[in-house]
Structure formats: structure tokens, C-alpha cells
Amino acid sequence: MKAIYSICFFLLATLSPVIAQKGLPGFGKVDKADLELKDCDFDKGADAMVLIDYGSIYYDRGTVGYSVFKTVFERRTRIKILKEKGISQADIEIPFYTHNNEERILKINANTYNLDASGKIITSEIKKSAIYTKKIDGNYSKMIFAFPEVKVGSIIEYSYTVERETYNLRNWYFQGRIPVRYSEYQLKVPQIFRFSVQPSIIDPIEDRQDVIDESISMDEGFMETKSLKSNYIMRNLPGIRDEPFMGSAKDYMQRLEFQMTQIYYSESRVVDLSLKWSDVISNSLNKSDDFGLQLEKNVAGARLLLEEAKQIADKESRMKFIYNSLRKSVTWNGDEDYVYTDNGIIKTWETKTGNVADINLLLINLLNNAGVKATPVLFSTRNHGLVAPNYPFINQFNSVMAYIAINNKTFVLDATDKWICPKLVPEKVVNTSGFFVEGENGKWKDLLSGKNKYRIMSAVQGEIDEAGKMKGTGLVNCYDYAREQRVKEWKEDNQKFRNNYFIQPYPALKIEEITVNNADSDTLQLEQKIKFSSDLNSSGEYRYFNINLFSDLEKNPFIADNRVSDIDFGVHQDYTIFGNYTIPPGYVFDGLPENISIATSDKGIIFNRTIQAESNLLNVRMTLEFKKTFYTADTYPEVKEFYKKLFTKLNEQVVIKKK
């Protein structure tokens, strides 16, 4: 990951509301020059850019009988639409916590600004009827609205206020998917609250702190406090775009993250709020109605399934029976943002649908009741971002799965995935760390792929006639993670699968038949058989053809000049490519690719090719092996150069001519 620095300090803050944003134009005051803007000068070619992103947070008197304080978060965002693709930025979704009405969104304002033919600024205000709330689950909802009259060249602007009955601060992301010209975060927190602040910053940050005196009206009178107002500003930040084999984009966004550590009444009275993982387990998980208590429930409707499972003597077979039965009968609703249940496991069994926690806590419950010990493991999936083990907060995770150990074998099961083989650690968490919810303190453990890889073997047999036409067959066998990926795509759409893997990548071939075998047997490789024909390219008396067919190595992913993110292949990869080609009598091989071996300097990726020609028969063997799964961004130039050489070698032609 790109270099960052992380510091920790106490933040003392204050109570009164945030007033104005000094130096910033007010809401609705749009500069005509920004409306005429055609491109982002510090991130050329961007689809859109954030002109202003301003956030502030302060504390106010809480709801009587509920809390002493509440936080008030105010945000204002202004975005310039630069290209057609950027129009999607005008579809706004604001998630918020709705459990017990603890968080409320207020004071929404939203406008679109355009220039008419005469150069006059036209303002289109969003109608209140266009703003609505959609429930996500039992704890979260989102406010949704779309701007009117949005087109290339428009500026959109919106502001809102969020009140929450909590003492905690919101994290702040200066950087996002599109470039940000100006981002500011202002904090005011009562002196008695103290926080650690963990910045992930590489660009210059402007910060200012002012000691001020404040007072706030309380039920029993006024509270006087000395406080520190803090402002953090960053400018001209390029957008973080998707890159091949990238983890989570948010890991590379510059941000501030906060953790409450103390309530400081006086030197003699300090309440320590520094969380430990033991606190997370005992309070947030084991005692939660939406997590730990779900594992104690009796799922009466599953009685027959459990009775049948208990008849299976072998524990591994019993585990697979329950796992596969649940996968076949219960459907995931696509929600993977929280580790808590929405429906609860009993309703999930009855309705046959639920979020990731509903389904996998149900799996753990059933396994334990069937005599197969299963433990919950919390994960942040690869696209969700890295976890900091020294930062004990539950919101770092977005998934929970089941961990089982049987006879020196271990299994990580995710019942939302209908196609993965039980022996594989799910690809979205393989080679990452999981937090095991067991004992008083829990434990961290790396979940490795072991001997399982993304493994492909392809074999092509081609026969060329005197007219320069090749007829051939191909066999592609996919194992482990390659099998999992292709089975999923095959099951979702047969024709799209054929197009993506065998038709579109090879426009010079006429694909006559594709047969797929073993898609329903996860103990066998996925077998794909292809019949094809092709007219060889020719130049004068020479004819030539490509020997890199059906290899899954058709396109170089690393062609960008620069890269921001680390390269995370996820799992080890292994490719083996065989070729057997016969040329017609009266022809000879005139140009053959050389036998060669190339590798990265650390021997983490190795490519070998051997070619042997005897009479009119050509035998080819190529292998590509990944012994490493991760490369930091600063090694990208070497990886890019290796891939350039690799694809040059893969696509070298075999040349034949008449004797």
C-alpha cells in the first residue's frame, strides 16, 4: 500500500454550532467560470470533480431522557459534471442508522446549476417529493434523491444535517473516486471528550487549532468549557480509480479516522473508553440480539434437516450435507455490509432469504446443533478494505462466515456462495486475516489458500491443410479457484460464458462447438471442450498462426504508465498450455519462437516456454506460475515490464512456408 503516516493525539473540542465556512462561497453562489469549466486541471480526463466538500461536527444538548449530548454533522458538497459518465454523480444515496431512531437526516437542500444560451445561470431546485427514504435492513436506511436538469457542464450542490444520539465522531474522507478540488473538515467537541485521531495522509494537509471558550444550555443550567476548534483542509486530490487486481479503493483514499478514548471530568475522574477486542466480543457480539443470541435460538423448522444430518456418522460429510442443503434452499439478498442479522435466523429459515449474517449465523447454529463445532469468523472482504487489528471496531468488518476444524482439516464456509467447493477458502477473503469470535478475547488468524490455486490447463490440437485452413480441438480444464469462477459464470449465463471465454477473445477463430462438463460436481475439474477452425494469415509464400489459444492469458492487464494501488492477485495462479500442431506435406517451419524462461527479480512470477519441431509436427509447452500473490505499488514498473515481455512472448507467431 502507498506510504502513509499514522499519528495519535488527544483532540479536545467544544460545544457550539458550526457557523460559516470562511473563504468558501455560500450555498447557491456558483462561479460562472466553474460552469464553463471543461476539464479538471490536476486530474485530466475525469468524468466529474468535487469543487467543494465541507463537513463539520459539533455537540449539542441530547434528547431529554435519552442522552446528555448528541452530535450534529453538517455537510455541503458541490460537484461539476465534466462528461456523460459523470452524470451518475447526480444520483445521491446517504446511508444512516435508524435503529431506535438514533440518527436523523434534516435540512436537505439540493440544486442543479446550468448556463442558458445567453450565459445566464439557471438554478433548478430539487423538489421535496423527489427525496425519499429506503430501508436497507433493521438497523440502516438510506436517503435517496436525484437532481433535475443534469447534463454535461452542470454543477450540482447539496447540503444536509445529521443528528445522532452519540458521542462518537464521524470519519472523514478527503479523497474519493472522482477528483476533489477542496475538502475541509471542522471539529468542535466538548473538552471532556477525548479522541485518538489516525490520519492516512500523504499529500499536504492544512490544519488549524484555536482555543476558545464556549457554553451550552443544559437542563440544569449552562456548562462552561474551554475547547479546541480544529480545521483540516486538503486541496487538488486526484480521484482513486479502479486498477487491475486492486483491493479496496478506500484503502488508498486520504482520510481521518477517530476513536473515542476517554471522558475526562478531572484529573481524579477519568473514564477510560479505549475499546479492547474483549469488549467487542462481550458487548457488541455475544450479547447482541442480532449476533451472539442468534446462535442460541432453536430453529424449529430445521428439525427434520438436523435429524437427517445426525444420521451421517462422518463429521465432514455431515458438515457438507448441512452446508449444501442450506445453500440450495436459502438465497442471499446481496447485502454484505454488516455482520449483524436483519431478519434473524428463524425468519431467514422461514422466508428462505437473508443477508450474509442471517444466512451464515443460521449455518453456524445448525452445524453446532448437529454436533459439528462451528465458530463465527469476522472478515473485511477484499473489496471492502484492510482491517487494523489494533483498532477494535466492529464496523471494520462487512462479513461473517463459519470456521470448522475436523480431523486436521479446516474449512471456511460461506453459505451465500452457491458454487464454491467447501475445501476452498472463499476467494474474497483468502489470504487475508479473520477475527475469530471465541473465548474472551477472540483471536486473529490468517486464512491462507494452502495448495489451492487459480489453476488452468489448456491443450490445443490443430491440423493445417494445404489451403491454409486449420481445424482443431481444444480442451480447457479449470481447477480450484479457476473452477469456482467459471462455474459461477456458466450457471449465471451460458451464452455470455461462451462469448467471454472462447468467442470474443479469438475473433480469428470460428468456434463451431463448446461443451462444458462437470459443472455440478465440485470434486472434479470444470472441463470445456472446443471445436474450431481458422484461416491462417499469409504473406506471399509464408503463413503464420498463434499458439496462445484458450489460455486465459489473452490481454495484458498492466499497460498503464503509473499505478496508485498495490497489486493483489488474491490467490496463487498456475497456467499450463500445451499445443500440438501438424502442418501439411510440402511445408516446413520457417520461424519458431525460441525456448525461453523469464522471471521477476524475486522469482515470484516465472514463465517458461519449450518448443520442439520434428518433420511436420510441432509440440509446444508453456507454463506461467505465480509464487507470490501481492506486489506493492512501488514495484509496479518491474511488474509492468515483466508483463510486457510475457505477452510479447505469448503472442509470437509460428511461421510456415512451402519447401
Residue pairs with C-beta under 8 A, 6 or more apart in sequence:
1 251
1 252
1 386
1 565
1 566
1 632
1 633
2 202
2 252
2 564
2 565
2 566
2 633
3 202
4 199
4 200
4 201
4 202
5 199
5 201
5 202
6 198
6 199
6 200
7 197
7 198
7 199
8 196
8 197
8 198
9 196
9 197
10 194
10 195
10 196
10 261
10 262
11 187
11 189
11 194
11 195
11 196
11 197
11 228
11 230
11 258
12 189
12 191
12 194
12 227
12 228
13 58
13 59
13 187
13 188
13 189
13 190
13 191
13 193
13 227
13 228
13 229
13 230
14 58
14 59
14 188
14 189
14 190
14 191
14 212
14 214
14 225
14 227
14 228
14 229
15 58
15 59
15 60
15 188
15 190
15 214
15 215
15 216
15 223
15 225
15 227
16 58
16 188
16 214
16 215
16 216
17 58
17 60
17 72
18 56
18 57
18 58
18 74
18 186
18 188
21 54
21 56
21 76
21 184
21 186
24 52
24 54
24 182
24 184
25 31
25 52
27 76
27 109
27 157
27 159
28 111
28 123
28 157
30 78
30 113
30 121
30 155
30 157
32 115
32 119
32 121
34 51
34 80
34 155
35 113
35 114
35 115
35 121
35 153
35 155
36 115
37 80
37 82
38 82
39 45
39 46
39 82
40 46
40 49
40 82
40 179
40 181
42 179
42 181
42 236
42 238
43 49
43 179
43 238
43 239
46 82
46 83
46 86
46 178
46 179
46 238
46 239
47 81
47 82
47 83
47 84
47 85
47 86
47 89
47 178
48 79
48 80
48 81
48 82
48 83
48 86
48 89
48 178
49 79
49 80
49 82
49 178
49 179
49 180
49 181
49 239
50 77
50 78
50 79
50 80
50 176
50 178
50 179
50 180
50 181
50 182
50 183
51 78
51 79
51 80
51 155
51 181
51 182
52 76
52 77
52 78
52 181
52 182
53 75
53 76
53 77
53 78
53 174
53 180
53 182
53 183
53 184
54 75
54 76
54 77
54 183
54 184
54 185
54 186
55 73
55 74
55 75
55 76
55 170
55 172
55 184
55 185
55 186
56 73
56 74
56 75
56 185
56 186
56 187
56 188
57 71
57 72
57 73
57 74
57 169
57 170
57 185
57 186
57 187
57 188
57 189
58 71
58 72
58 187
58 188
58 189
59 69
59 70
59 71
59 72
59 167
59 188
59 189
59 190
59 193
59 216
60 69
60 70
60 71
60 72
60 163
60 216
61 68
61 69
61 70
61 216
61 217
61 218
61 219
62 68
62 69
62 70
62 165
63 70
63 165
64 219
66 165
67 165
67 166
68 218
69 167
69 190
70 163
70 164
70 165
70 166
71 163
71 164
71 166
71 167
71 168
71 169
71 170
72 161
72 162
72 163
73 161
73 162
73 163
73 164
73 170
74 159
74 160
74 161
74 162
75 159
75 160
75 161
75 162
76 157
76 158
76 159
77 157
77 158
77 159
78 155
78 156
78 157
79 89
79 90
79 155
79 156
79 157
79 178
80 154
80 155
81 87
81 89
81 90
81 150
81 151
81 152
81 153
81 154
81 155
81 156
82 152
83 152
84 152
86 152
86 178
87 150
87 151
87 152
89 156
89 178
90 112
90 146
90 147
90 150
90 154
90 156
91 144
91 146
92 110
92 143
92 144
92 145
92 146
92 147
92 158
93 142
93 143
93 144
94 105
94 142
94 143
94 144
94 160
95 136
95 140
95 141
95 142
96 103
96 104
96 105
96 140
96 141
96 142
96 143
96 162
97 103
97 139
97 140
97 164
98 135
98 139
98 140
98 141
99 138
99 139
102 164
102 165
102 166
103 162
103 163
103 164
103 165
104 162
104 163
104 164
105 143
105 160
105 161
105 162
106 160
106 161
106 162
106 163
107 159
107 160
107 161
108 131
108 143
108 145
108 158
108 159
108 160
109 158
109 159
109 160
110 125
110 126
110 131
110 145
110 147
110 156
110 157
110 158
110 159
111 123
111 124
111 125
111 126
111 147
111 156
111 157
111 158
112 123
112 124
112 126
112 147
112 148
112 149
112 150
112 154
112 155
112 156
113 121
113 122
113 123
113 124
113 154
113 155
113 156
113 157
114 121
114 122
114 124
114 149
114 151
114 153
114 154
114 155
115 121
115 122
115 153
116 122
122 149
124 147
124 148
124 149
126 145
126 146
126 147
126 148
126 158
127 148
130 145
130 146
130 148
131 143
131 144
131 145
132 143
132 144
132 145
133 141
133 142
133 143
133 144
134 141
134 142
134 144
135 141
136 142
136 335
136 337
137 335
137 338
137 342
137 355
138 290
138 341
138 342
138 343
139 290
139 338
139 340
139 342
140 337
140 338
143 160
145 158
147 154
147 156
147 158
150 156
167 193
167 260
167 263
168 258
168 260
169 187
169 189
169 195
169 258
169 260
170 258
171 255
171 256
171 257
171 258
172 185
172 232
172 255
172 256
173 250
173 253
173 254
173 255
174 180
174 183
174 185
174 201
174 205
174 232
174 234
174 237
174 253
174 254
174 255
174 256
175 183
175 234
175 237
175 238
175 239
175 240
175 252
175 253
175 254
175 255
176 239
176 240
176 253
177 239
177 240
177 241
177 249
178 239
179 236
179 237
179 238
179 239
180 234
180 236
180 237
180 239
181 235
181 236
182 233
182 235
183 233
183 234
183 235
183 237
184 231
184 232
184 233
185 231
185 232
185 256
186 229
186 230
186 231
186 232
187 229
187 230
187 231
187 232
188 214
188 227
188 229
189 195
189 227
190 216
190 223
190 225
190 227
191 225
191 226
191 227
191 228
191 264
192 225
192 263
192 264
192 265
193 260
193 262
193 263
193 264
194 260
194 261
194 262
194 263
194 264
195 258
195 259
195 260
195 261
196 258
196 259
196 261
197 256
197 257
197 258
198 256
198 257
198 258
198 259
198 391
199 205
199 255
199 256
199 257
200 253
200 254
200 255
200 256
200 257
201 234
201 254
201 255
202 254
203 234
203 237
203 254
204 234
205 232
205 233
205 234
206 231
206 232
206 233
206 234
206 235
207 230
207 231
207 232
207 233
208 230
208 231
209 228
209 229
209 230
209 231
210 228
210 229
211 226
211 227
211 228
212 226
212 227
212 228
212 229
213 224
213 225
213 226
213 227
214 224
214 225
214 226
214 227
215 222
215 223
215 224
215 225
216 222
216 223
216 225
232 256
234 254
237 254
240 249
240 250
240 252
240 253
240 564
240 565
241 249
241 564
242 249
243 560
243 563
243 564
243 565
244 557
244 558
244 567
245 557
245 567
245 568
245 569
245 570
246 565
246 566
246 567
246 568
247 382
247 383
247 385
247 386
247 565
247 566
247 568
248 382
248 383
248 384
248 385
248 386
249 565
250 385
251 385
251 386
251 565
252 564
252 565
257 391
259 274
259 275
259 391
259 393
260 273
261 272
261 273
261 274
262 270
262 271
262 272
262 273
262 274
263 270
263 271
263 273
264 270
264 271
265 271
275 392
275 393
276 392
276 441
277 392
277 435
277 441
277 442
278 440
278 441
278 442
279 392
280 392
280 393
280 394
280 442
281 437
281 439
281 440
281 441
281 442
282 440
284 291
284 394
285 291
285 292
285 376
285 394
285 437
286 292
286 437
287 293
288 340
290 340
290 341
290 342
290 344
290 357
291 339
291 340
291 341
291 357
291 361
291 376
291 400
292 437
294 341
294 344
294 345
294 361
294 362
294 365
295 361
295 364
295 365
295 368
295 376
297 344
297 345
297 346
297 365
299 345
299 346
299 349
299 362
299 365
299 366
299 369
300 346
301 346
301 349
301 350
302 349
302 366
305 322
305 325
305 366
306 366
306 369
306 370
308 321
309 318
309 321
309 322
309 366
309 370
310 318
310 370
310 371
312 318
312 321
315 371
315 372
315 406
315 407
316 406
316 407
316 409
318 370
318 371
318 372
319 367
319 372
319 404
319 406
319 411
319 413
319 422
320 422
322 363
322 366
322 367
322 370
322 372
323 363
323 367
323 413
323 415
323 422
326 359
326 362
326 363
326 366
326 415
327 415
327 417
327 418
328 418
329 352
330 348
330 349
330 352
330 353
330 354
330 359
330 362
330 415
331 352
331 353
332 353
332 354
332 355
332 356
332 359
332 416
333 353
333 354
333 355
335 342
335 355
335 356
336 355
336 356
336 381
336 398
336 399
336 416
337 398
338 355
338 357
338 398
339 356
339 357
339 378
339 394
339 397
339 398
339 399
339 400
340 357
341 348
341 354
341 355
341 357
341 358
341 361
342 354
342 355
342 357
342 358
343 351
343 353
343 354
343 355
343 358
344 358
345 354
345 358
345 361
345 362
345 365
347 354
347 358
348 354
348 358
348 359
348 362
349 362
354 362
356 399
356 400
356 414
356 416
357 400
359 415
359 416
360 376
360 399
360 400
360 401
360 402
360 413
360 414
360 415
360 416
361 376
361 400
362 415
363 374
363 402
363 413
363 415
364 374
364 375
364 376
364 402
367 373
367 374
367 402
367 404
368 374
372 404
372 406
373 404
373 405
374 402
374 403
374 404
374 413
375 402
375 403
375 404
375 436
375 437
375 438
376 400
376 401
376 402
376 403
376 436
376 437
377 400
377 401
377 402
377 403
377 412
377 434
377 435
377 436
377 437
377 445
377 447
378 394
378 397
378 399
378 400
378 434
378 435
378 437
379 397
379 398
379 399
379 400
379 401
379 429
379 432
379 434
379 435
380 386
380 387
380 396
380 397
380 398
380 399
380 432
381 398
381 399
381 428
381 429
382 428
382 429
382 432
382 568
382 570
383 428
384 398
384 399
385 396
387 396
387 397
387 432
387 433
387 435
388 396
389 433
389 435
389 444
397 435
399 414
399 428
399 429
401 412
401 413
401 414
401 426
401 429
401 434
402 411
402 412
402 413
402 414
402 415
403 410
403 411
403 412
403 413
403 434
403 436
404 410
404 411
404 413
405 411
411 422
411 423
412 425
412 426
412 429
412 434
412 447
413 422
414 420
414 426
417 426
418 491
419 484
419 487
419 488
419 491
419 522
420 426
420 427
420 484
420 522
421 480
421 483
421 484
421 522
421 523
422 522
423 452
424 430
424 449
424 452
424 480
424 481
424 484
425 447
425 448
425 449
425 450
425 452
427 481
427 484
427 485
427 570
427 571
429 447
430 447
430 448
430 449
430 481
430 570
430 571
431 446
431 447
431 448
431 449
431 570
431 571
431 629
431 630
432 446
432 447
433 444
433 445
433 446
433 447
434 444
434 445
434 447
435 442
435 443
435 444
436 442
436 443
436 444
436 445
449 481
449 571
449 572
452 480
452 481
452 571
453 479
453 480
453 481
453 571
453 572
453 573
453 574
454 480
454 481
454 482
454 485
454 570
454 571
454 572
454 573
454 574
455 478
455 479
455 480
455 481
455 482
455 573
455 574
455 575
456 476
456 477
456 478
456 479
456 482
456 551
456 552
456 574
456 575
456 576
457 476
457 477
457 479
457 575
457 576
457 577
457 578
458 474
458 475
458 476
458 477
458 549
458 550
458 551
458 552
458 575
458 576
458 577
458 578
459 474
459 475
459 476
459 577
459 578
459 579
459 580
460 472
460 473
460 474
460 475
460 547
460 549
460 550
460 578
460 579
460 580
460 581
461 472
461 473
461 474
461 579
461 580
461 581
462 470
462 471
462 472
462 545
462 579
462 580
462 581
462 582
463 470
463 471
463 472
463 581
463 582
464 470
464 536
464 543
464 545
464 581
464 582
464 583
464 584
464 587
464 656
465 471
465 584
466 584
466 586
466 587
468 535
468 536
468 538
468 543
469 533
469 534
469 535
469 536
470 533
470 534
470 535
470 536
470 545
470 581
471 532
471 533
472 531
472 532
472 533
472 534
473 529
473 530
473 531
473 532
474 528
474 529
474 530
474 531
474 532
474 549
474 550
475 527
475 528
475 529
475 530
476 527
476 528
476 530
476 550
476 552
477 525
477 526
477 527
477 528
478 485
478 486
478 525
478 526
478 528
479 525
480 571
481 570
481 571
482 526
482 552
483 522
483 525
483 526
486 497
486 501
486 526
486 528
487 519
487 522
487 526
489 496
489 497
489 500
490 497
490 516
490 519
490 526
491 519
494 516
497 516
498 511
498 514
501 528
501 550
501 552
502 511
502 514
502 528
502 530
502 550
503 511
505 554
505 555
506 532
506 549
506 550
506 554
508 534
508 535
508 537
508 546
509 532
509 533
509 534
509 549
510 532
510 533
510 534
511 530
511 531
511 532
512 531
512 532
512 533
513 529
513 530
513 531
514 528
514 529
514 530
515 528
515 529
515 530
516 526
516 527
516 528
517 526
517 527
517 528
517 529
518 524
518 525
518 526
518 527
519 526
530 550
534 545
536 543
536 544
536 545
537 543
537 544
537 545
538 544
541 657
541 658
542 590
542 655
542 656
542 657
543 587
543 655
543 656
543 657
544 591
544 653
544 654
544 655
544 656
545 581
545 653
545 654
546 651
546 653
546 654
547 579
547 581
547 593
547 620
547 654
548 554
548 577
548 622
548 650
548 651
549 579
551 575
551 577
551 622
551 650
552 575
553 575
553 577
553 624
553 647
553 650
556 643
556 644
556 646
556 647
557 643
558 636
558 639
558 640
558 643
558 644
559 640
560 640
562 636
563 633
563 636
563 640
564 633
565 633
566 630
566 631
566 632
566 633
567 630
567 631
567 632
567 633
567 635
567 636
567 639
568 629
568 630
569 626
569 628
569 629
569 630
570 629
571 629
572 626
572 627
572 628
572 629
573 624
573 625
573 626
574 623
574 624
574 625
574 626
575 622
575 623
575 624
575 625
576 621
576 622
576 623
577 620
577 621
577 622
577 623
578 620
578 621
579 618
579 619
579 620
579 621
580 617
580 618
580 619
580 620
581 617
581 618
581 620
581 654
582 616
582 617
582 618
583 589
583 616
583 618
583 656
584 616
585 616
586 658
586 659
587 616
587 656
587 657
587 658
587 659
588 656
588 657
588 658
588 659
589 613
589 618
589 654
589 655
589 656
590 655
590 656
590 657
591 653
591 654
591 655
592 611
592 613
592 618
592 654
592 655
593 609
593 611
593 649
593 652
593 653
593 654
594 609
594 611
595 609
595 610
595 611
596 607
596 608
596 609
596 649
597 606
597 607
597 608
597 609
598 606
598 607
598 642
598 645
598 646
598 649
599 605
599 606
599 607
599 642
600 606
600 638
600 639
600 642
601 638
602 628
603 627
604 626
604 627
604 628
604 631
605 624
605 625
605 626
605 627
605 628
605 639
605 642
606 623
606 624
606 625
606 627
607 622
607 623
607 624
607 646
607 649
608 621
608 622
608 623
609 620
609 621
609 622
609 623
609 649
610 620
610 621
610 622
611 618
611 619
611 620
611 621
612 618
612 619
613 619
618 654
622 650
624 646
631 639
